[in-house]
Every structure is written in C-alpha cells, then in structure tokens.
Amino acid sequence: MGGPVFFIFQLVESAVQLFITIYSIITLSDIECDYINAQECCKRLNQFVLPEMVLHTFFSVLFLFSGNWLLLTLHLPLIVWHVVRYQKVSSGRLGVYDPTEIHNRANLRQFQREVYAKLGFHLITFFIYIYCLIIALIGATE
C-alpha cells in the first residue's frame, strides 16, 4: 500500500484540489450573478485548468508506482475526463472556459454541473485518504 507520509501528501493534494474546485464554484456563481465580467471569469478559471490536470495526473502516477491499484482505478476516469476536455478546446478559444460561450445558460449550467461533480469526487477521495492514513498509521505502530 503506502506509508503514512504518502497519504499525508495525498491529503494535501486533495485539499488543494478542493480549494481549486470551491474557487471555481464561487467564480461561476459570480458570473451567473453578473458580479464579474465574462473575460475576467474565464481568465480566473482557465489559470487553474492545466495545473489541476497536472497535479491530479502526477499524484495518480504515484498511485501506480506505490501499487495502490484500487485508488488508481478510482482516479482514472477523472484523468481521462480532464484529457478529453482539454483536447476538445478548439484553436480559436482562450481555454476550456471561453468568454464568448460562458454566458450561454446551457454552457454555464454544464460548467457548474462539472464543478459540482468534481467537488463530490474530491470530497469522497479526501475522506478515503483520511481512512487510508489512519490504517497506515495503525499498521506502522504494530
């Protein structure tokens, strides 16, 4: 499995991912209520897309090297979703979130659903990592 230090790093990664997700929720709600303009919203959201994908993929590769196959298979669908979503960005757009498309109500709802799904995923994995950390700490003391 992995040692306690491994799961501490996973908890920190999960907390960072939760922060990014909550920041995305707040930014999308701001654009929905017209507190910020579309260009500023997309600039704020797009700055986290690639770092989020790289961070998630890096820690999933650590699952591969540590032999945590169950946790790796839990993370694979989100990695595939990140890659497919990033590849769908056409060359004329500014990023995954585009100012010309974000005001479309259907696109905004889709972005919000995606962020809420990621929030659920990261909350679940956060508590799984806490459980794994406790199990690793109990195993380390025996």
C-alpha positions in Angstrom: 0.0 0.0 0.0 1.7 3.2 1.0 3.1 4.7 4.1 1.6 7.4 6.2 3.8 10.1 4.5 2.3 9.0 1.1 -1.2 9.5 2.3 -0.3 12.8 4.0 0.8 14.1 0.6 -2.4 12.7 -0.9 -4.4 14.6 1.7 -2.6 17.8 0.9 -3.2 17.3 -2.8 -6.8 16.6 -2.2 -7.1 19.8 -0.1 -5.6 21.8 -2.9 -8.0 20.2 -5.4 -10.9 21.0 -3.1 -9.7 24.6 -2.9 -9.5 24.9 -6.7 -13.0 23.4 -7.0 -14.5 25.7 -4.4 -12.8 28.6 -6.1 -14.3 27.5 -9.4 -17.8 27.3 -7.8 -17.5 30.8 -6.4 -16.3 32.2 -9.7 -19.1 30.5 -11.7 -21.7 31.8 -9.3 -20.1 35.3 -9.6 -20.5 35.2 -13.4 -24.1 33.8 -13.0 -25.0 36.8 -10.8 -23.1 39.3 -13.1 -20.6 40.3 -10.3 -17.7 39.9 -12.7 -17.5 40.1 -16.5 -17.0 37.0 -18.7 -13.4 37.7 -19.6 -12.3 38.0 -16.0 -14.2 34.9 -15.0 -12.6 32.8 -17.8 -9.2 34.2 -17.0 -9.6 33.1 -13.4 -10.9 29.7 -14.2 -8.5 28.9 -17.1 -5.5 29.6 -14.9 -6.3 26.5 -12.8 -7.2 24.1 -15.6 -3.8 22.9 -16.6 -2.3 22.9 -13.0 -5.2 20.9 -11.8 -4.9 18.3 -14.5 -1.1 18.0 -14.0 -1.4 17.8 -10.2 -4.1 15.1 -10.4 -2.2 13.1 -13.0 1.1 13.3 -11.1 -0.5 12.0 -7.9 -2.3 9.3 -9.8 1.1 8.2 -11.3 2.3 8.0 -7.7 -0.6 5.5 -7.0 0.8 3.5 -9.9 4.3 3.4 -8.5 3.2 2.7 -5.0 0.9 -0.2 -6.0 -2.4 1.3 -4.9 -4.4 -0.2 -7.8 -7.8 0.5 -6.3 -7.1 4.1 -5.8 -5.6 4.4 -9.2 -8.7 2.9 -10.8 -10.8 5.4 -8.8 -8.8 8.3 -10.3 -8.5 7.0 -13.9 -12.0 8.3 -15.1 -11.3 11.8 -13.9 -7.9 11.8 -15.6 -9.5 10.6 -18.9 -12.2 13.3 -18.5 -9.5 16.0 -17.9 -7.6 15.0 -21.0 -10.7 14.7 -23.3 -12.0 18.0 -22.0 -8.6 19.7 -22.6 -8.3 18.2 -26.1 -11.8 19.5 -27.1 -10.6 23.1 -26.8 -10.5 24.5 -30.4 -7.6 26.7 -31.5 -9.6 29.9 -31.5 -10.7 29.7 -27.9 -8.8 31.1 -24.9 -9.1 27.9 -22.9 -11.6 25.4 -21.6 -13.7 28.3 -20.4 -14.3 30.8 -23.2 -15.8 34.3 -22.6 -17.9 34.1 -25.7 -19.6 30.9 -24.6 -19.8 31.2 -20.8 -22.8 33.5 -20.9 -24.8 30.8 -22.7 -27.1 29.5 -20.0 -26.7 25.8 -21.1 -22.9 26.1 -21.1 -22.9 27.8 -17.7 -25.1 25.1 -16.2 -22.9 22.4 -17.8 -19.7 24.0 -16.3 -21.5 24.2 -12.9 -22.5 20.5 -13.0 -19.0 19.5 -13.9 -17.6 21.5 -11.0 -20.1 20.1 -8.6 -19.3 16.5 -9.7 -15.6 17.3 -9.2 -16.4 18.6 -5.7 -18.1 15.4 -4.9 -15.2 13.3 -6.2 -12.6 15.3 -4.3 -14.7 15.2 -1.0 -15.0 11.4 -1.3 -11.3 10.9 -2.1 -10.4 13.3 0.8 -12.2 11.0 3.3 -10.8 7.9 1.6 -7.3 9.3 2.1 -8.0 10.1 5.8 -9.2 6.5 6.2 -6.1 5.1 4.4 -3.9 7.4 6.5 -5.4 6.1 9.7 -5.0 2.5 8.5 -1.4 3.2 7.6 -0.7 4.8 11.0 -2.2 1.8 12.8 -0.1 -0.5 10.6 3.0 1.5 11.3 2.6 1.3 15.1 2.2 -2.5 15.1 
